[in-house]
Amino acid sequence: MDIKHVPLNDLHATLGGKMVPFAGFNMPVRYSSDIEEHMTVRNGVGVFDVSHMGEFTLKGPNALDLIQRVTSNDAAKLIDGQAQYSCLPNETGGIVDDLIVYKIKDNDYLLVVNAGNIDKDWAWISQYNTKGVEMKNISDDTCLFAIQGPKAAATLQKLTGTDLSAIKYYHFAIGEFAGLPDAVISNTGYTGAGGFEIYIHKQYAEKVWKAIFEAGAEFGIKPIGLGARDTLRLEMGFCLYGNDIDDTTSPLEAGLGWITKFTKEFTNSTALKKQKEEGVTKKLVGFKMSEKGIPRHDYAVKDAAGNVIGKVTSGTMSPLLGIGIGLAYVTTPHAAVGTEIAIDVRGKALKAQVSKLPLIG
């Protein structure tokens, strides 16, 4: 498979980014160290180039109808300038992808999907487009920078006349940014550290990147790689497609019942409603290690008697807590917060405890 490059690929290499293949793209995994970059975002401000993400526009009188049919959340509740976390259920109980739906105005929506699923999602949504919705895949022309951390707002406010403090979580504005007229400024970060995401046309990528770094210089702004992005989202207990959710995991098993609304019909909604009524047999939970060890993807989870009750989907050493943390599917009787479990780390059953999300809360 050909590896794609984001528009600022060469700049990241110049900045010392260690470039690795990720979701079909050549991406910076780190510039210095994961821990240093993680703490930069938690305490100050950092910038992720996440231009590998996919963007689709859906327009026309039947755009909302199509979104309602393919997504699990209720997009009819969106007001102009509001965003919504949702997922695309498949027809067999799993998830095609998770995504964010942005309502620009009536009959005009932006869908943001995961990089590795762009072609898959496009094909999936297109097969339901039976009423002439005007769909465009603008992924290759769109750059996305996530400026995250407690100093993000102070950094970005220098570059726009839009009042950033007025943009609530999961809302956005379209306005002038760094001299460009129509940037999407969105409060939808995936780090739990606060901040904004900026969508711009790729031709302005370098100009905007440099403007952000000049504005954030007084706060020690740094470029941040995918390594820290993963540890930041895991501390919050946010799902990563391909690890914690996939074509075989139900949104109800994944703790995404809050984005699964049965007030409307959508793909596989009848079967998912039945699953909700009957109860799930496994659940995605957060956990913290009680003993020293780092949990990793696919490690077995055991009960006190040594029986396998599930498996780790995401795991890491938390830079903030200094202990191993993770997400895992476990059988429902073991899913309650406070339940003692064990993680099989290279043949050793190390104690852990099911913990409330976010794991740093």
VOPAGU-2260 file (C-alpha; in pm, 1 decimal, decimal comma):
REM VOPAGU-2260
SITE   aa  ch    i         X         Y         Z
SITE  MET   A    0       0,0       0,0       0,0
SITE  ASP   A    1     127,1     347,0     -85,9
SITE  ILE   A    2     199,3     559,4     218,9
SITE  LYS   A    3      39,6     903,7     199,6
SITE  HIS   A    4     201,9    1222,1     324,2
SITE  VAL   A    5      38,3    1511,1     509,2
SITE  PRO   A    6     115,6    1852,4     351,8
SITE  LEU   A    7     371,7    1941,9     623,3
SITE  ASN   A    8     552,8    1606,0     610,6
SITE  ASP   A    9     892,0    1763,5     529,1
SITE  LEU   A   10     852,3    2025,8     802,5
SITE  HIS   A   11     794,0    1756,4    1065,3
SITE  ALA   A   12    1108,1    1574,3     955,2
SITE  THR   A   13    1302,7    1903,3     977,0
SITE  LEU   A   14    1168,6    1956,7    1330,6
SITE  GLY   A   15    1313,5    1619,3    1431,0
SITE  GLY   A   16     990,0    1425,1    1415,5
SITE  LYS   A   17    1039,5    1047,6    1409,5
SITE  MET   A   18     821,2     953,7    1112,9
SITE  VAL   A   19     637,2     620,3    1113,3
SITE  PRO   A   20     356,6     465,9     905,7
SITE  PHE   A   21      19,1     513,4    1078,2
SITE  ALA   A   22    -326,2     454,3     926,6
SITE  GLY   A   23    -176,4     468,0     578,4
SITE  PHE   A   24      11,2     794,5     641,3
SITE  ASN   A   25     369,5     889,2     723,6
SITE  MET   A   26     320,5    1055,5    1062,8
SITE  PRO   A   27     538,0    1200,3    1341,9
SITE  VAL   A   28     520,5     966,8    1641,5
SITE  ARG   A   29     740,1    1191,5    1857,4
SITE  TYR   A   30     981,9    1483,5    1838,5
SITE  SER   A   31    1153,4    1458,1    2179,9
SITE  SER   A   32    1002,3    1205,4    2421,5
SITE  ASP   A   33     645,4    1088,1    2471,3
SITE  ILE   A   34     648,2    1185,3    2839,2
SITE  GLU   A   35     787,3    1533,9    2776,4
SITE  GLU   A   36     534,2    1596,4    2499,6
SITE  HIS   A   37     249,5    1455,6    2709,7
SITE  MET   A   38     329,0    1688,7    2999,5
SITE  THR   A   39     367,7    1986,7    2763,2
SITE  VAL   A   40       2,8    1936,4    2664,8
SITE  ARG   A   41    -118,6    1873,9    3020,9
SITE  ASN   A   42      61,9    2181,7    3159,6
SITE  GLY   A   43     109,2    2425,7    2869,8
SITE  VAL   A   44      32,3    2397,9    2500,2
SITE  GLY   A   45     124,0    2160,9    2218,2
SITE  VAL   A   46      26,5    2120,9    1853,3
SITE  PHE   A   47     -67,2    1797,6    1679,4
SITE  ASP   A   48     -76,6    1785,0    1302,2
SITE  VAL   A   49    -370,7    1548,2    1251,9
SITE  SER   A   50    -421,7    1630,2     884,3
SITE  HIS   A   51    -444,4    1257,5     813,8
SITE  MET   A   52    -802,5    1259,1     946,5
SITE  GLY   A   53   -1087,1    1237,3     695,3
SITE  GLU   A   54   -1344,5    1506,5     619,2
SITE  PHE   A   55   -1667,7    1467,9     421,9
SITE  THR   A   56   -1923,1    1737,8     345,4
SITE  LEU   A   57   -2290,5    1642,4     316,1
SITE  LYS   A   58   -2525,6    1901,7     168,6
SITE  GLY   A   59   -2883,6    1924,4      53,0
SITE  PRO   A   60   -3237,8    1884,2     185,7
SITE  ASN   A   61   -3180,8    1515,5     265,1
SITE  ALA   A   62   -2840,2    1552,3     434,2
SITE  LEU   A   63   -2980,4    1520,8     786,6
SITE  ASP   A   64   -3194,3    1222,9     684,1
SITE  LEU   A   65   -2883,5    1040,6     560,6
SITE  ILE   A   66   -2684,7    1123,6     876,0
SITE  GLN   A   67   -2974,3    1002,3    1091,2
SITE  ARG   A   68   -2986,7     670,8     905,1
SITE  VAL   A   69   -2614,2     592,3     928,4
SITE  THR   A   70   -2516,7     731,6    1271,0
SITE  SER   A   71   -2620,4     615,0    1617,1
SITE  ASN   A   72   -2657,0     955,9    1783,0
SITE  ASP   A   73   -2947,2    1194,7    1720,6
SITE  ALA   A   74   -2815,0    1462,0    1483,9
SITE  ALA   A   75   -3158,0    1627,2    1468,9
SITE  LYS   A   76   -3077,3    1786,0    1805,7
SITE  LEU   A   77   -2778,0    1976,4    1668,8
SITE  ILE   A   78   -2795,3    2352,6    1640,3
SITE  ASP   A   79   -2581,8    2556,7    1398,9
SITE  GLY   A   80   -2223,7    2561,3    1526,5
SITE  GLN   A   81   -2258,3    2244,6    1734,0
SITE  ALA   A   82   -2065,9    1918,0    1697,9
SITE  GLN   A   83   -2162,1    1568,2    1806,8
SITE  TYR   A   84   -1962,3    1254,4    1880,3
SITE  SER   A   85   -2125,4     954,4    1714,7
SITE  CYS   A   86   -2056,2     622,7    1546,4
SITE  LEU   A   87   -2147,1     438,0    1228,5
SITE  PRO   A   88   -2300,2     104,9    1334,8
SITE  ASN   A   89   -2264,9    -186,8    1094,0
SITE  GLU   A   90   -2536,7    -443,2    1023,4
SITE  THR   A   91   -2388,4    -713,6    1249,3
SITE  GLY   A   92   -2366,3    -535,0    1584,2
SITE  GLY   A   93   -2023,0    -373,9    1548,4
SITE  ILE   A   94   -1892,0     -29,9    1457,1
SITE  VAL   A   95   -1774,1      83,3    1112,7
SITE  ASP   A   96   -1607,8     389,4    1269,6
SITE  ASP   A   97   -1651,8     659,3    1529,3
SITE  LEU   A   98   -1678,7    1015,1    1401,1
SITE  ILE   A   99   -1776,1    1374,1    1474,7
SITE  VAL   A  100   -2074,0    1535,6    1303,1
SITE  TYR   A  101   -2060,1    1915,1    1265,0
SITE  LYS   A  102   -2375,5    2110,3    1182,0
SITE  ILE   A  103   -2270,2    2419,7     986,5
SITE  LYS   A  104   -2628,6    2517,7     909,4
SITE  ASP   A  105   -2949,0    2350,3     788,1
SITE  ASN   A  106   -2872,1    2112,9     498,5
SITE  ASP   A  107   -2495,0    2162,0     546,0
SITE  TYR   A  108   -2285,1    1921,2     753,0
SITE  LEU   A  109   -1920,5    1822,2     798,8
SITE  LEU   A  110   -1828,6    1467,4     905,0
SITE  VAL   A  111   -1481,6    1398,6    1046,3
SITE  VAL   A  112   -1369,1    1035,5    1038,6
SITE  ASN   A  113   -1059,9     833,5    1126,4
SITE  ALA   A  114    -769,0     835,1     881,4
SITE  GLY   A  115    -751,3     459,6     840,6
SITE  ASN   A  116   -1122,6     440,0     761,2
SITE  ILE   A  117   -1164,4     718,4     503,1
SITE  ASP   A  118   -1232,5     492,1     203,5
SITE  LYS   A  119   -1431,8     242,9     409,8
SITE  ASP   A  120   -1654,1     513,5     562,5
SITE  TRP   A  121   -1706,6     687,0     228,0
SITE  ALA   A  122   -1823,6     360,7      71,7
SITE  TRP   A  123   -2042,4     280,7     374,3
SITE  ILE   A  124   -2223,9     615,7     382,9
SITE  SER   A  125   -2251,8     628,6       2,3
SITE  GLN   A  126   -2445,4     301,6     -13,1
SITE  TYR   A  127   -2719,2     461,5     199,9
SITE  ASN   A  128   -2724,3     781,5      -5,9
SITE  THR   A  129   -3042,2     699,2    -196,1
SITE  LYS   A  130   -3194,5    1049,2    -186,1
SITE  GLY   A  131   -2940,7    1257,7    -374,4
SITE  VAL   A  132   -2736,1    1410,6     -92,5
SITE  GLU   A  133   -2440,0    1603,6    -233,0
SITE  MET   A  134   -2137,9    1429,5     -78,3
SITE  LYS   A  135   -1778,2    1548,2    -114,4
SITE  ASN   A  136   -1462,3    1389,4      22,0
SITE  ILE   A  137   -1242,5    1689,5     104,0
SITE  SER   A  138    -986,8    1492,6     308,0
SITE  ASP   A  139    -692,3    1545,1      71,7
SITE  ASP   A  140    -744,8    1922,4      63,3
SITE  THR   A  141    -799,0    1974,2     435,6
SITE  CYS   A  142    -539,0    2029,3     707,2
SITE  LEU   A  143    -626,4    1982,8    1072,6
SITE  PHE   A  144    -417,9    2110,5    1362,9
SITE  ALA   A  145    -513,2    2026,5    1722,2
SITE  ILE   A  146    -378,5    2290,4    1961,0
SITE  GLN   A  147    -422,3    2142,3    2306,0
SITE  GLY   A  148    -345,2    2236,2    2665,4
SITE  PRO   A  149    -435,0    2500,8    2925,2
SITE  LYS   A  150    -245,3    2771,3    2728,9
SITE  ALA   A  151    -409,5    2686,9    2394,7
SITE  ALA   A  152    -681,7    2952,0    2415,8
SITE  ALA   A  153    -437,0    3229,4    2509,3
SITE  THR   A  154    -214,7    3125,7    2217,4
SITE  LEU   A  155    -491,3    3113,3    1956,7
SITE  GLN   A  156    -682,0    3421,8    2070,5
SITE  LYS   A  157    -390,5    3630,0    1932,7
SITE  LEU   A  158    -470,7    3498,4    1584,1
SITE  THR   A  159    -847,0    3549,5    1561,6
SITE  GLY   A  160   -1116,8    3804,6    1631,9
SITE  THR   A  161   -1353,8    3520,1    1724,3
SITE  ASP   A  162   -1409,7    3507,4    2101,4
SITE  LEU   A  163   -1272,5    3162,4    2183,9
SITE  SER   A  164   -1413,2    3168,9    2537,5
SITE  ALA   A  165   -1762,5    3174,6    2381,5
SITE  ILE   A  166   -1704,9    2843,5    2197,3
SITE  LYS   A  167   -1832,7    2577,3    2436,2
SITE  TYR   A  168   -1710,3    2216,2    2438,2
SITE  TYR   A  169   -1832,6    2035,3    2125,2
SITE  HIS   A  170   -1917,1    2361,9    1953,3
SITE  PHE   A  171   -1734,2    2548,0    1677,7
SITE  ALA   A  172   -1717,3    2876,2    1490,0
SITE  ILE   A  173   -1622,5    2961,4    1133,3
SITE  GLY   A  174   -1417,6    3275,2    1116,6
SITE  GLU   A  175   -1095,8    3455,7    1036,2
SITE  PHE   A  176    -783,9    3285,3    1170,2
SITE  ALA   A  177    -419,4    3388,1    1110,7
SITE  GLY   A  178    -537,5    3604,7     820,7
SITE  LEU   A  179    -750,4    3333,9     655,3
SITE  PRO   A  180   -1120,5    3408,3     615,8
SITE  ASP   A  181   -1305,3    3080,3     672,6
SITE  ALA   A  182   -1126,2    2855,4     919,1
SITE  VAL   A  183   -1329,1    2612,1    1128,8
SITE  ILE   A  184   -1232,8    2668,8    1494,9
SITE  SER   A  185   -1360,4    2374,1    1695,4
SITE  ASN   A  186   -1360,2    2292,7    2067,6
SITE  THR   A  187   -1352,8    1915,3    2020,4
SITE  GLY   A  188   -1009,5    1802,1    2141,0
SITE  TYR   A  189    -936,9    1438,5    2226,9
SITE  THR   A  190    -686,5    1497,3    2508,2
SITE  GLY   A  191    -891,9    1623,0    2802,8
SITE  ALA   A  192    -646,7    1914,2    2835,4
SITE  GLY   A  193    -866,2    2177,0    2669,5
SITE  GLY   A  194    -792,7    2354,8    2343,9
SITE  PHE   A  195    -913,0    2380,5    1987,1
SITE  GLU   A  196    -886,8    2217,7    1648,7
SITE  ILE   A  197    -836,1    2430,8    1337,5
SITE  TYR   A  198    -951,3    2313,2     992,3
SITE  ILE   A  199    -797,5    2494,3     694,9
SITE  HIS   A  200    -724,6    2437,9     327,1
SITE  LYS   A  201    -390,7    2262,7     277,1
SITE  GLN   A  202    -243,0    2550,3      75,4
SITE  TYR   A  203    -228,0    2759,4     395,7
SITE  ALA   A  204     -87,2    2484,5     618,2
SITE  GLU   A  205     267,0    2614,1     663,4
SITE  LYS   A  206     157,8    2974,9     710,6
SITE  VAL   A  207     -92,0    2880,2     982,2
SITE  TRP   A  208     148,5    2638,0    1154,0
SITE  LYS   A  209     415,2    2909,0    1179,4
SITE  ALA   A  210     162,9    3167,5    1305,1
SITE  ILE   A  211      50,1    2930,6    1581,3
SITE  PHE   A  212     407,4    2866,6    1692,7
SITE  GLU   A  213     490,3    3238,1    1699,3
SITE  ALA   A  214     177,4    3307,0    1905,4
SITE  GLY   A  215     258,2    3027,1    2150,5
SITE  ALA   A  216     631,1    3095,6    2188,4
SITE  GLU   A  217     584,0    3271,9    2523,6
SITE  PHE   A  218     409,4    2960,1    2658,3
SITE  GLY   A  219     677,5    2715,2    2543,5
SITE  ILE   A  220     462,6    2569,7    2264,4
SITE  LYS   A  221     592,0    2245,2    2109,7
SITE  PRO   A  222     497,4    2007,6    1828,3
SITE  ILE   A  223     348,1    1685,5    1966,6
SITE  GLY   A  224     353,4    1338,7    1812,7
SITE  LEU   A  225     111,3    1048,4    1799,9
SITE  GLY   A  226     277,0     877,3    2097,0
SITE  ALA   A  227     165,6    1147,4    2339,5
SITE  ARG   A  228    -171,1    1174,5    2165,7
SITE  ASP   A  229    -229,2     810,6    2256,1
SITE  THR   A  230    -127,5     843,4    2623,4
SITE  LEU   A  231    -333,7    1161,8    2661,3
SITE  ARG   A  232    -651,7    1005,2    2520,2
SITE  LEU   A  233    -597,7     689,6    2726,4
SITE  GLU   A  234    -572,8     884,8    3052,6
SITE  MET   A  235    -917,7    1020,5    2963,4
SITE  GLY   A  236   -1052,4     675,3    2872,3
SITE  PHE   A  237   -1136,3     783,5    2515,4
SITE  CYS   A  238   -1176,7     499,1    2264,1
SITE  LEU   A  239    -933,7     446,1    1977,2
SITE  TYR   A  240   -1078,6     280,8    1668,7
SITE  GLY   A  241    -899,9     -43,6    1589,9
SITE  ASN   A  242    -803,5     -94,9    1954,7
SITE  ASP   A  243   -1105,1     -39,3    2178,1
SITE  ILE   A  244   -1380,9     -39,8    1916,7
SITE  ASP   A  245   -1399,9    -211,0    1578,5
SITE  ASP   A  246   -1627,9    -402,6    1343,3
SITE  THR   A  247   -1696,9    -664,1    1612,5
SITE  THR   A  248   -1759,7    -446,8    1920,7
SITE  SER   A  249   -2104,5    -308,7    1992,5
SITE  PRO   A  250   -2138,5      55,5    2102,4
SITE  LEU   A  251   -2324,7     -69,9    2410,6
SITE  GLU   A  252   -2037,9    -301,6    2505,6
SITE  ALA   A  253   -1795,6     -12,0    2452,6
SITE  GLY   A  254   -1977,4     215,2    2699,1
SITE  LEU   A  255   -2111,0     426,3    2413,2
SITE  GLY   A  256   -2476,5     386,3    2503,2
SITE  TRP   A  257   -2481,6     764,9    2550,6
SITE  ILE   A  258   -2431,9     811,8    2174,8
SITE  THR   A  259   -2676,9     534,6    2082,4
SITE  LYS   A  260   -3021,7     694,3    2066,4
SITE  PHE   A  261   -3326,1     473,7    2008,3
SITE  THR   A  262   -3554,4     772,5    1952,2
SITE  LYS   A  263   -3496,5     714,4    1577,4
SITE  GLU   A  264   -3420,4     427,0    1344,2
SITE  PHE   A  265   -3064,8     377,9    1221,6
SITE  THR   A  266   -2847,6      95,6    1088,7
SITE  ASN   A  267   -2902,4    -215,6    1303,8
SITE  SER   A  268   -3095,6     -16,0    1565,8
SITE  THR   A  269   -3349,6    -296,1    1620,8
SITE  ALA   A  270   -3078,6    -547,2    1712,8
SITE  LEU   A  271   -2891,7    -296,0    1928,8
SITE  LYS   A  272   -3212,3    -203,4    2112,8
SITE  LYS   A  273   -3269,0    -573,2    2185,5
SITE  GLN   A  274   -2911,2    -597,3    2313,2
SITE  LYS   A  275   -2973,1    -302,1    2544,2
SITE  GLU   A  276   -3288,3    -461,1    2683,0
SITE  GLU   A  277   -3124,4    -800,8    2735,8
SITE  GLY   A  278   -2794,7    -662,9    2866,8
SITE  VAL   A  279   -2441,8    -708,3    2733,6
SITE  THR   A  280   -2214,9    -995,9    2836,0
SITE  LYS   A  281   -1894,1    -789,7    2828,1
SITE  LYS   A  282   -1808,6    -426,2    2890,3
SITE  LEU   A  283   -1521,3    -192,8    2817,9
SITE  VAL   A  284   -1374,8     -68,1    3146,6
SITE  GLY   A  285   -1084,8     146,1    3258,0
SITE  PHE   A  286    -832,5       5,8    3502,1
SITE  LYS   A  287    -525,6     107,9    3699,2
SITE  MET   A  288    -240,7    -124,6    3786,9
SITE  SER   A  289    -199,9    -191,7    4160,7
SITE  GLU   A  290     134,7    -360,0    4098,8
SITE  LYS   A  291     426,5    -239,8    3889,1
SITE  GLY   A  292     381,4    -332,4    3525,0
SITE  ILE   A  293     273,6    -191,9    3190,4
SITE  PRO   A  294     -40,6    -342,4    3033,2
SITE  ARG   A  295     -42,3    -380,3    2657,3
SITE  HIS   A  296    -294,1    -449,7    2380,5
SITE  ASP   A  297    -424,5    -811,1    2385,3
SITE  TYR   A  298    -285,5    -901,2    2730,9
SITE  ALA   A  299    -524,7   -1137,5    2910,5
SITE  VAL   A  300    -736,2   -1012,2    3202,7
SITE  LYS   A  301    -800,1   -1260,6    3485,8
SITE  ASP   A  302   -1016,7   -1281,2    3795,4
SITE  ALA   A  303    -891,1   -1360,1    4144,7
SITE  ALA   A  304    -910,1   -1734,9    4073,5
SITE  GLY   A  305    -696,1   -1703,1    3761,1
SITE  ASN   A  306    -977,2   -1746,6    3508,3
SITE  VAL   A  307    -948,1   -1539,9    3188,8
SITE  ILE   A  308   -1233,6   -1285,9    3192,5
SITE  GLY   A  309   -1128,7   -1053,8    2911,9
SITE  LYS   A  310    -844,2    -877,3    2735,7
SITE  VAL   A  311    -667,8    -542,5    2734,0
SITE  THR   A  312    -748,0    -323,2    2432,2
SITE  SER   A  313    -525,1     -24,6    2516,6
SITE  GLY   A  314    -255,5       7,8    2779,9
SITE  THR   A  315      32,8     234,3    2874,2
SITE  MET   A  316     229,6     389,4    3155,9
SITE  SER   A  317      43,2     705,2    3255,6
SITE  PRO   A  318     289,3     997,8    3248,7
SITE  LEU   A  319      67,9    1190,4    3490,7
SITE  LEU   A  320       0,9     910,9    3743,1
SITE  GLY   A  321     326,1     719,2    3703,9
SITE  ILE   A  322     142,6     384,6    3698,2
SITE  GLY   A  323      15,3     144,9    3435,0
SITE  ILE   A  324    -335,6     218,4    3307,5
SITE  GLY   A  325    -556,8      78,9    3035,8
SITE  LEU   A  326    -889,1     -12,4    2884,7
SITE  ALA   A  327   -1012,0    -371,5    2865,5
SITE  TYR   A  328   -1319,4    -572,1    2780,4
SITE  VAL   A  329   -1421,9    -786,6    3076,9
SITE  THR   A  330   -1723,2   -1004,9    3147,7
SITE  THR   A  331   -2007,5    -794,5    3288,4
SITE  PRO   A  332   -1994,5    -935,3    3646,5
SITE  HIS   A  333   -1636,9    -801,3    3671,4
SITE  ALA   A  334   -1707,0    -457,5    3522,7
SITE  ALA   A  335   -1804,4    -267,3    3838,5
SITE  VAL   A  336   -1570,8      11,4    3954,2
SITE  GLY   A  337   -1349,9    -117,7    4234,9
SITE  THR   A  338   -1342,9    -479,1    4113,9
SITE  GLU   A  339   -1003,8    -643,5    4166,6
SITE  ILE   A  340    -864,2    -796,9    3847,8
SITE  ALA   A  341    -524,7    -915,9    3727,1
SITE  ILE   A  342    -340,0    -842,6    3403,4
SITE  ASP   A  343    -121,6   -1117,0    3257,4
SITE  VAL   A  344     202,3    -926,7    3189,3
SITE  ARG   A  345     444,1   -1169,3    3022,9
SITE  GLY   A  346     325,8   -1465,3    3228,8
SITE  LYS   A  347     284,0   -1280,5    3559,0
SITE  ALA   A  348     -62,8   -1205,0    3694,8
SITE  LEU   A  349     -25,6    -847,7    3821,1
SITE  LYS   A  350    -300,7    -693,7    4031,6
SITE  ALA   A  351    -514,9    -411,3    3895,3
SITE  GLN   A  352    -847,3    -249,5    3975,3
SITE  VAL   A  353   -1140,3    -146,9    3757,9
SITE  SER   A  354   -1144,3     233,4    3779,1
SITE  LYS   A  355   -1379,8     515,7    3696,9
SITE  LEU   A  356   -1319,6     717,4    3380,4
SITE  PRO   A  357   -1140,6     946,0    3322,5
SITE  LEU   A  358    -849,6     760,0    3479,5
SITE  ILE   A  359    -692,8    1089,4    3590,2
SITE  GLY   A  360   -1021,8    1226,7    3725,4
